[in-house]
Amino acid sequence: MRKKVAIVFTGGTISMKIDPKISAAIPALSGEQIMSMVTNIDKYADIEPIELARIPGPHMSPEKMLELSKLVKRLVAREDITGVVVTHGTDSLEETAYFLDLSINTYKPIIVVGAMRSNSELGYDGASNISAAICTVISEEAKNKGVLVVMNNEVNAANEVTKTHTLTLDTFKSPEFGPLGIVDNDEVIFYRHITKHTYIETDSVESRVDLIKTAVGMDSKLIKYCVDTGTKGIVLEAMGRGNIPPLMVEGVKYAIKKGVKIVMVSRCHMGRVLDTYGYEGAGRELREAGVIFGGSLPGQKARIKLMLALASKENIKEIFEKDRYK
């Protein structure tokens, strides 16, 4: 018997065609139309298509991610479903994939997939990416791997992968450790595994979380504005090992005093933050002030994690720092 795979369609470039009136790509294809281009997949799996949305990546929201997460939970709870594939716009794909990774606790494979070229362009990659995703989701080796992103025949972990280029087909990469595996000759081959996995149990999301990237000479006005307008959490993309301009320190302490959670990550593409330095605005002062360290997560993923952590009412510092910091 063939395995059954649910495919949830949410939109993105994989569903787009050029609108001749405006000469630009817009969401246009239904899930059925997309699957009609995925030839011979019926030899590998039975497909259950589900239309959730037809939106571009930048239109995704935390509330829509939560709706998607609840839907995928219901699907993986079914005995007849082997796993789930989610199609998504690539601009926010890594954020949704990480949201699902944190919010769904299952051994069944969940794959997020997209396309870099619309259906109107030569070399449309949507069909091949879906094929690779289905070959991955039906593999026994894909179980207990968390949420995976399959693009360009590479398999990456949701908590590691990021979009690195605005155009190329191999844009999704895991800069620090590389892919978990590849899809070759319609078979997924894994070369490494992730041993630790974070699950945050919550049925809601706190969307009032802001992301601030630091740069030379910045002061506290953005931080204070966020606090004064009702933010519940702030992610700081700090410099290097985890350091900020001295004029921002006042804002950080102001936010913490007001009960706003501050999570710090680095604006560097690789490496974690650590309280290595002791000068004004450096990691040691920030840690002593109550800043939570976000490890090696990029800012956009640390924000997703903080949204779920705030909604969970659990110990936020432990969620971010457990087994990573003493």
C-alpha positions as a Markdown table, in Angstrom:
| # | Residue | x | y | z |
|---|---|---|---|---|
| 1 | Met | 0.0 | 0.0 | 0.0 |
| 2 | Arg | 1.2 | 3.5 | -0.8 |
| 3 | Lys | 1.6 | 5.9 | 2.0 |
| 4 | Lys | -0.8 | 8.9 | 2.3 |
| 5 | Val | 0.7 | 12.4 | 2.4 |
| 6 | Ala | -1.2 | 15.5 | 3.2 |
| 7 | Ile | -0.1 | 18.6 | 1.3 |
| 8 | Val | -1.2 | 21.9 | 2.8 |
| 9 | Phe | -1.0 | 24.8 | 0.2 |
| 10 | Thr | -0.5 | 28.3 | 1.6 |
| 11 | Gly | 0.6 | 30.2 | -1.5 |
| 12 | Gly | 4.0 | 31.8 | -2.3 |
| 13 | Thr | 6.0 | 31.9 | -5.5 |
| 14 | Ile | 5.3 | 28.2 | -6.0 |
| 15 | Ser | 1.6 | 29.2 | -6.7 |
| 16 | Met | 2.3 | 32.3 | -8.8 |
| 17 | Lys | 2.0 | 33.2 | -12.4 |
| 18 | Ile | 2.7 | 36.5 | -14.2 |
| 19 | Asp | -0.4 | 38.7 | -14.4 |
| 20 | Pro | -0.3 | 40.2 | -17.9 |
| 21 | Lys | -2.1 | 43.3 | -16.8 |
| 22 | Ile | 0.7 | 44.3 | -14.4 |
| 23 | Ser | 3.6 | 42.2 | -15.8 |
| 24 | Ala | 4.4 | 40.9 | -12.3 |
| 25 | Ala | 3.9 | 37.6 | -10.5 |
| 26 | Ile | 0.9 | 37.1 | -8.2 |
| 27 | Pro | -0.7 | 34.0 | -6.4 |
| 28 | Ala | -2.8 | 32.3 | -9.0 |
| 29 | Leu | -2.5 | 28.5 | -9.0 |
| 30 | Ser | -4.6 | 26.2 | -6.9 |
| 31 | Gly | -3.2 | 23.2 | -5.1 |
| 32 | Glu | -4.7 | 20.9 | -7.8 |
| 33 | Gln | -3.1 | 22.9 | -10.6 |
| 34 | Ile | 0.3 | 22.7 | -8.9 |
| 35 | Met | 0.0 | 19.0 | -8.3 |
| 36 | Ser | -0.9 | 18.4 | -12.0 |
| 37 | Met | 2.7 | 19.4 | -12.7 |
| 38 | Val | 4.2 | 16.9 | -10.2 |
| 39 | Thr | 4.3 | 13.9 | -12.6 |
| 40 | Asn | 4.4 | 10.3 | -11.6 |
| 41 | Ile | 4.1 | 11.0 | -7.9 |
| 42 | Asp | 1.2 | 8.6 | -7.7 |
| 43 | Lys | 3.7 | 5.8 | -7.9 |
| 44 | Tyr | 5.1 | 6.8 | -4.5 |
| 45 | Ala | 2.3 | 8.2 | -2.4 |
| 46 | Asp | -1.4 | 9.0 | -2.2 |
| 47 | Ile | -1.9 | 12.7 | -1.9 |
| 48 | Glu | -4.5 | 14.5 | 0.2 |
| 49 | Pro | -4.4 | 18.2 | -1.0 |
| 50 | Ile | -5.6 | 20.9 | 1.5 |
| 51 | Glu | -6.1 | 24.5 | 0.5 |
| 52 | Leu | -5.4 | 26.8 | 3.5 |
| 53 | Ala | -4.4 | 30.0 | 1.8 |
| 54 | Arg | -3.0 | 31.6 | -1.4 |
| 55 | Ile | -0.9 | 34.4 | 0.0 |
| 56 | Pro | 2.7 | 35.6 | -0.7 |
| 57 | Gly | 5.4 | 35.0 | 1.9 |
| 58 | Pro | 5.4 | 38.6 | 3.3 |
| 59 | His | 1.6 | 38.3 | 4.0 |
| 60 | Met | 2.1 | 35.5 | 6.5 |
| 61 | Ser | 1.4 | 36.4 | 10.1 |
| 62 | Pro | 1.9 | 34.8 | 13.6 |
| 63 | Glu | -1.8 | 34.2 | 13.8 |
| 64 | Lys | -1.8 | 32.4 | 10.4 |
| 65 | Met | 1.2 | 30.4 | 11.5 |
| 66 | Leu | -0.7 | 29.3 | 14.6 |
| 67 | Glu | -3.7 | 28.3 | 12.4 |
| 68 | Leu | -1.4 | 26.3 | 10.2 |
| 69 | Ser | 0.3 | 24.6 | 13.2 |
| 70 | Lys | -3.1 | 23.5 | 14.6 |
| 71 | Leu | -4.1 | 22.1 | 11.2 |
| 72 | Val | -0.8 | 20.2 | 10.8 |
| 73 | Lys | -1.2 | 18.8 | 14.4 |
| 74 | Arg | -4.7 | 17.5 | 13.5 |
| 75 | Leu | -3.3 | 15.9 | 10.3 |
| 76 | Val | -0.3 | 14.1 | 12.0 |
| 77 | Ala | -2.7 | 12.8 | 14.6 |
| 78 | Arg | -4.5 | 10.8 | 12.0 |
| 79 | Glu | -3.4 | 7.2 | 11.7 |
| 80 | Asp | -3.7 | 7.2 | 7.9 |
| 81 | Ile | -1.4 | 10.2 | 7.4 |
| 82 | Thr | 2.3 | 9.3 | 7.0 |
| 83 | Gly | 3.5 | 12.9 | 7.1 |
| 84 | Val | 2.7 | 16.5 | 6.0 |
| 85 | Val | 4.1 | 18.7 | 3.3 |
| 86 | Val | 3.5 | 22.5 | 3.5 |
| 87 | Thr | 4.0 | 24.8 | 0.5 |
| 88 | His | 5.0 | 28.3 | 1.4 |
| 89 | Gly | 6.4 | 31.6 | 0.1 |
| 90 | Thr | 10.2 | 31.6 | 0.5 |
| 91 | Asp | 10.4 | 35.1 | 2.0 |
| 92 | Ser | 9.1 | 33.9 | 5.3 |
| 93 | Leu | 9.4 | 30.2 | 4.9 |
| 94 | Glu | 12.2 | 29.7 | 7.5 |
| 95 | Glu | 10.1 | 31.5 | 10.1 |
| 96 | Thr | 7.0 | 29.4 | 9.6 |
| 97 | Ala | 9.1 | 26.2 | 9.4 |
| 98 | Tyr | 10.7 | 27.1 | 12.8 |
| 99 | Phe | 7.2 | 28.0 | 14.2 |
| 100 | Leu | 6.0 | 24.5 | 13.3 |
| 101 | Asp | 9.2 | 22.9 | 14.6 |
| 102 | Leu | 8.7 | 24.5 | 18.0 |
| 103 | Ser | 5.0 | 24.1 | 18.3 |
| 104 | Ile | 4.4 | 20.5 | 17.0 |
| 105 | Asn | 5.7 | 17.4 | 18.9 |
| 106 | Thr | 5.5 | 14.4 | 16.6 |
| 107 | Tyr | 7.7 | 11.7 | 15.2 |
| 108 | Lys | 6.0 | 12.0 | 11.8 |
| 109 | Pro | 7.9 | 14.0 | 9.1 |
| 110 | Ile | 6.8 | 17.6 | 8.4 |
| 111 | Ile | 8.3 | 19.2 | 5.3 |
| 112 | Val | 8.1 | 22.8 | 4.3 |
| 113 | Val | 8.7 | 23.6 | 0.6 |
| 114 | Gly | 8.6 | 26.5 | -1.8 |
| 115 | Ala | 9.9 | 27.7 | -5.2 |
| 116 | Met | 12.2 | 30.4 | -6.3 |
| 117 | Arg | 10.6 | 30.7 | -9.8 |
| 118 | Ser | 7.0 | 31.3 | -10.7 |
| 119 | Asn | 5.1 | 29.0 | -13.0 |
| 120 | Ser | 5.5 | 31.6 | -15.8 |
| 121 | Glu | 9.3 | 31.5 | -15.7 |
| 122 | Leu | 11.6 | 29.1 | -17.5 |
| 123 | Gly | 12.8 | 26.4 | -15.1 |
| 124 | Tyr | 9.9 | 26.5 | -12.7 |
| 125 | Asp | 11.2 | 24.6 | -9.7 |
| 126 | Gly | 8.0 | 24.1 | -7.8 |
| 127 | Ala | 7.2 | 20.6 | -9.1 |
| 128 | Ser | 10.6 | 19.2 | -8.5 |
| 129 | Asn | 10.7 | 20.6 | -5.0 |
| 130 | Ile | 7.4 | 19.1 | -4.1 |
| 131 | Ser | 8.5 | 15.8 | -5.6 |
| 132 | Ala | 11.7 | 15.9 | -3.4 |
| 133 | Ala | 9.6 | 16.8 | -0.4 |
| 134 | Ile | 7.2 | 13.9 | -0.9 |
| 135 | Cys | 10.1 | 11.5 | -1.3 |
| 136 | Thr | 11.5 | 12.8 | 2.0 |
| 137 | Val | 8.2 | 12.7 | 3.9 |
| 138 | Ile | 7.6 | 9.0 | 3.1 |
| 139 | Ser | 11.0 | 7.9 | 4.1 |
| 140 | Glu | 11.4 | 6.0 | 7.4 |
| 141 | Glu | 14.7 | 7.9 | 7.9 |
| 142 | Ala | 12.8 | 11.2 | 8.0 |
| 143 | Lys | 11.0 | 10.3 | 11.3 |
| 144 | Asn | 11.9 | 12.1 | 14.5 |
| 145 | Lys | 13.9 | 14.8 | 12.6 |
| 146 | Gly | 11.6 | 17.7 | 13.5 |
| 147 | Val | 10.4 | 20.0 | 10.7 |
| 148 | Leu | 12.5 | 19.9 | 7.6 |
| 149 | Val | 12.9 | 22.3 | 4.7 |
| 150 | Val | 13.4 | 20.6 | 1.3 |
| 151 | Met | 14.6 | 22.8 | -1.6 |
| 152 | Asn | 16.8 | 22.2 | -4.6 |
| 153 | Asn | 17.2 | 18.5 | -3.5 |
| 154 | Glu | 18.8 | 19.5 | -0.2 |
| 155 | Val | 17.3 | 18.7 | 3.2 |
| 156 | Asn | 17.8 | 21.2 | 6.0 |
| 157 | Ala | 16.6 | 21.5 | 9.6 |
| 158 | Ala | 14.1 | 24.2 | 10.3 |
| 159 | Asn | 16.1 | 25.6 | 13.2 |
| 160 | Glu | 19.2 | 25.9 | 11.1 |
| 161 | Val | 18.2 | 26.9 | 7.6 |
| 162 | Thr | 17.9 | 30.4 | 6.2 |
| 163 | Lys | 17.4 | 32.1 | 2.9 |
| 164 | Thr | 20.7 | 33.4 | 1.7 |
| 165 | His | 20.1 | 34.8 | -1.8 |
| 166 | Thr | 17.3 | 36.7 | -3.4 |
| 167 | Leu | 17.4 | 34.7 | -6.6 |
| 168 | Thr | 19.3 | 31.5 | -6.8 |
| 169 | Leu | 17.6 | 28.1 | -6.6 |
| 170 | Asp | 20.0 | 26.9 | -3.9 |
| 171 | Thr | 19.2 | 29.9 | -1.6 |
| 172 | Phe | 18.2 | 27.8 | 1.4 |
| 173 | Lys | 21.3 | 26.8 | 3.4 |
| 174 | Ser | 22.4 | 26.0 | 6.9 |
| 175 | Pro | 25.5 | 28.3 | 7.0 |
| 176 | Glu | 27.2 | 26.8 | 10.1 |
| 177 | Phe | 26.7 | 23.1 | 9.8 |
| 178 | Gly | 25.4 | 22.4 | 6.3 |
| 179 | Pro | 22.4 | 20.3 | 5.2 |
| 180 | Leu | 21.2 | 17.2 | 7.0 |
| 181 | Gly | 21.0 | 15.3 | 3.7 |
| 182 | Ile | 20.1 | 15.3 | 0.1 |
| 183 | Val | 17.4 | 13.8 | -2.2 |
| 184 | Asp | 19.1 | 11.7 | -4.8 |
| 185 | Asn | 17.3 | 9.4 | -7.4 |
| 186 | Asp | 14.0 | 9.9 | -5.6 |
| 187 | Glu | 15.5 | 8.8 | -2.3 |
| 188 | Val | 16.5 | 10.9 | 0.8 |
| 189 | Ile | 19.9 | 10.3 | 2.2 |
| 190 | Phe | 20.8 | 11.7 | 5.6 |
| 191 | Tyr | 24.4 | 12.4 | 6.5 |
| 192 | Arg | 24.0 | 13.9 | 10.0 |
| 193 | His | 21.4 | 14.3 | 12.7 |
| 194 | Ile | 20.2 | 16.9 | 15.2 |
| 195 | Thr | 20.3 | 15.5 | 18.8 |
| 196 | Lys | 18.5 | 18.3 | 20.7 |
| 197 | His | 15.0 | 19.5 | 19.9 |
| 198 | Thr | 13.0 | 22.3 | 21.6 |
| 199 | Tyr | 9.2 | 22.0 | 21.9 |
| 200 | Ile | 7.1 | 24.8 | 23.4 |
| 201 | Glu | 3.6 | 23.7 | 24.4 |
| 202 | Thr | 1.1 | 26.4 | 23.8 |
| 203 | Asp | -2.1 | 26.9 | 21.9 |
| 204 | Ser | -1.7 | 30.7 | 21.4 |
| 205 | Val | 1.0 | 33.1 | 20.2 |
| 206 | Glu | 2.1 | 36.5 | 21.5 |
| 207 | Ser | 2.6 | 38.6 | 18.4 |
| 208 | Arg | 3.7 | 41.8 | 20.1 |
| 209 | Val | 7.4 | 41.1 | 19.8 |
| 210 | Asp | 9.8 | 43.4 | 18.0 |
| 211 | Leu | 13.2 | 42.9 | 16.3 |
| 212 | Ile | 15.9 | 45.6 | 16.4 |
| 213 | Lys | 19.2 | 45.3 | 14.6 |
| 214 | Thr | 22.1 | 47.2 | 16.1 |
| 215 | Ala | 24.6 | 49.3 | 14.2 |
| 216 | Val | 27.2 | 51.8 | 15.1 |
| 217 | Gly | 26.0 | 54.9 | 17.0 |
| 218 | Met | 22.5 | 53.7 | 17.7 |
| 219 | Asp | 20.7 | 54.9 | 20.8 |
| 220 | Ser | 17.8 | 53.8 | 22.9 |
| 221 | Lys | 14.9 | 55.6 | 21.1 |
| 222 | Leu | 13.7 | 52.5 | 19.2 |
| 223 | Ile | 13.8 | 50.3 | 22.3 |
| 224 | Lys | 11.9 | 52.9 | 24.4 |
| 225 | Tyr | 9.3 | 53.4 | 21.6 |
| 226 | Cys | 8.6 | 49.7 | 21.4 |
| 227 | Val | 8.2 | 49.5 | 25.2 |
| 228 | Asp | 6.0 | 52.6 | 25.4 |
| 229 | Thr | 3.7 | 51.3 | 22.6 |
| 230 | Gly | 3.0 | 47.9 | 24.2 |
| 231 | Thr | 5.6 | 45.4 | 23.1 |
| 232 | Lys | 5.9 | 42.3 | 25.3 |
| 233 | Gly | 9.3 | 41.2 | 24.0 |
| 234 | Ile | 12.3 | 42.5 | 22.0 |
| 235 | Val | 14.9 | 40.6 | 20.1 |
| 236 | Leu | 18.2 | 42.5 | 19.8 |
| 237 | Glu | 20.5 | 41.6 | 16.9 |
| 238 | Ala | 23.7 | 42.6 | 18.6 |
| 239 | Met | 27.2 | 43.0 | 17.2 |
| 240 | Gly | 29.7 | 40.2 | 17.1 |
| 241 | Arg | 29.7 | 38.0 | 20.3 |
| 242 | Gly | 26.8 | 40.0 | 21.8 |
| 243 | Asn | 27.6 | 43.6 | 22.3 |
| 244 | Ile | 25.7 | 46.9 | 21.6 |
| 245 | Pro | 26.5 | 50.6 | 21.4 |
| 246 | Pro | 26.7 | 52.1 | 24.8 |
| 247 | Leu | 23.8 | 54.5 | 24.2 |
| 248 | Met | 21.5 | 51.5 | 23.8 |
| 249 | Val | 22.1 | 50.2 | 27.3 |
| 250 | Glu | 19.8 | 52.7 | 28.9 |
| 251 | Gly | 16.9 | 51.4 | 26.7 |
| 252 | Val | 17.7 | 47.8 | 27.5 |
| 253 | Lys | 17.5 | 48.5 | 31.2 |
| 254 | Tyr | 14.4 | 50.6 | 30.8 |
| 255 | Ala | 12.7 | 47.7 | 29.0 |
| 256 | Ile | 13.6 | 45.1 | 31.5 |
| 257 | Lys | 12.4 | 47.4 | 34.4 |
| 258 | Lys | 9.1 | 47.6 | 32.6 |
| 259 | Gly | 8.8 | 43.8 | 32.4 |
| 260 | Val | 9.7 | 43.5 | 28.7 |
| 261 | Lys | 11.7 | 40.4 | 27.9 |
| 262 | Ile | 14.9 | 41.1 | 26.0 |
| 263 | Val | 16.5 | 38.3 | 24.0 |
| 264 | Met | 19.9 | 38.9 | 22.4 |
| 265 | Val | 21.4 | 37.2 | 19.3 |
| 266 | Ser | 24.1 | 38.2 | 16.9 |
| 267 | Arg | 23.8 | 39.9 | 13.6 |
| 268 | Cys | 26.7 | 37.6 | 12.4 |
| 269 | His | 25.6 | 34.7 | 10.2 |
| 270 | Met | 27.3 | 32.1 | 12.4 |
| 271 | Gly | 28.2 | 31.7 | 16.0 |
| 272 | Arg | 26.4 | 32.2 | 19.3 |
| 273 | Val | 26.3 | 35.1 | 21.7 |
| 274 | Leu | 28.3 | 34.9 | 24.9 |
| 275 | Asp | 29.3 | 37.3 | 27.8 |
| 276 | Thr | 32.9 | 37.3 | 26.7 |
| 277 | Tyr | 33.5 | 41.1 | 27.0 |
| 278 | Gly | 33.2 | 43.4 | 30.0 |
| 279 | Tyr | 33.1 | 47.0 | 28.7 |
| 280 | Glu | 30.0 | 49.2 | 28.6 |
| 281 | Gly | 27.4 | 47.7 | 26.4 |
| 282 | Ala | 29.1 | 44.4 | 26.2 |
| 283 | Gly | 27.6 | 40.9 | 26.9 |
| 284 | Arg | 28.7 | 40.7 | 30.5 |
| 285 | Glu | 26.8 | 44.0 | 31.5 |
| 286 | Leu | 23.8 | 43.0 | 29.5 |
| 287 | Arg | 23.6 | 39.5 | 31.0 |
| 288 | Glu | 23.9 | 41.0 | 34.5 |
| 289 | Ala | 21.0 | 43.4 | 33.6 |
| 290 | Gly | 18.7 | 40.5 | 32.8 |
| 291 | Val | 19.1 | 40.0 | 29.0 |
| 292 | Ile | 18.4 | 36.5 | 27.8 |
| 293 | Phe | 20.9 | 34.9 | 25.4 |
| 294 | Gly | 19.5 | 33.4 | 22.2 |
| 295 | Gly | 22.4 | 31.2 | 21.2 |
| 296 | Ser | 23.1 | 31.1 | 17.5 |
| 297 | Leu | 19.6 | 31.8 | 16.3 |
| 298 | Pro | 19.2 | 34.6 | 13.7 |
| 299 | Gly | 17.0 | 37.5 | 14.8 |
| 300 | Gln | 13.9 | 36.4 | 12.8 |
| 301 | Lys | 13.9 | 32.9 | 14.4 |
| 302 | Ala | 14.6 | 34.2 | 17.9 |
| 303 | Arg | 11.5 | 36.4 | 17.5 |
| 304 | Ile | 9.4 | 33.4 | 16.6 |
| 305 | Lys | 10.7 | 31.5 | 19.6 |
| 306 | Leu | 10.0 | 34.5 | 21.9 |
| 307 | Met | 6.5 | 34.8 | 20.6 |
| 308 | Leu | 5.8 | 31.2 | 21.5 |
| 309 | Ala | 7.7 | 31.3 | 24.8 |
| 310 | Leu | 5.7 | 34.4 | 26.0 |
| 311 | Ala | 2.5 | 32.7 | 25.1 |
| 312 | Ser | 3.5 | 29.5 | 26.9 |
| 313 | Lys | 3.9 | 31.2 | 30.3 |
| 314 | Glu | 6.9 | 29.0 | 30.9 |
| 315 | Asn | 10.3 | 30.1 | 32.1 |
| 316 | Ile | 11.6 | 32.1 | 29.1 |
| 317 | Lys | 15.2 | 32.2 | 30.2 |
| 318 | Glu | 15.2 | 28.4 | 30.5 |
| 319 | Ile | 13.6 | 27.9 | 27.1 |
| 320 | Phe | 16.4 | 29.9 | 25.4 |
| 321 | Glu | 19.4 | 29.0 | 27.6 |
| 322 | Lys | 18.8 | 25.5 | 28.9 |
| 323 | Asp | 21.7 | 23.2 | 28.1 |
| 324 | Arg | 23.4 | 26.1 | 26.3 |
| 325 | Tyr | 24.5 | 28.4 | 29.0 |
| 326 | Lys | 25.6 | 27.9 | 32.6 |
